[in-house]
Amino acid sequence: MPKFSRILCPVDFDANSSLALKAASELAAERKAALFILHVIAIPPGPEVALPFEKMETAARTRLKRLADQKIGRRADYEIEVMIGDPGAEILSAARQHRAELIVMATHGRKGLRRLMLGSVAERVVREAPCPVLTVKPKVSRSASTRSMTAKARV
């Protein structure tokens, strides 16, 4: 198995990315790898709007540092970074910049029209990444999967 001495983990502060951060930090600790934790502030599509990006960046950096301290602590060496732009493009740029040997990221599990409308950052990263990508799927609650199986059984 490759050493993966440089791991990039994009985080968007939802529960799924928290799971991806947990997996990335475990891999980093196990392999004594450098872990780069990234949050991208997405620029909304459409006409340019004056947004307080400096305040947003400061808030995101504070939140990212707190999350890393809670989830990783001293188990692994890590750096945090906040970028502004298109999430897919910025993740790919960070992967090249940090010479990442592995990207660990969450997927949201969107399907159909929601996926078409919102796009898929994870899909783009998987297609274009300069290194392997480990995707972490969202957890499905037991009751949701049971309801799904019950509904399928009735059909």
Buried (B, 14 or more C-beta within 10 A) or exposed (E): EEEBBBBBBBBBEEEBBBBBBBBBBBBBBEBEBBBBBBBBBEBEEEEEEEEEEEEEBEEBBEBBBEBBEEBBEEEBEBEBBBBBEBBBBBBBBBBEEBEBBBBBBBBBEBEEEEEEEEBBBBEBBBEEBEBEBBBBEBEEEEEEEEEEEEEEEEE
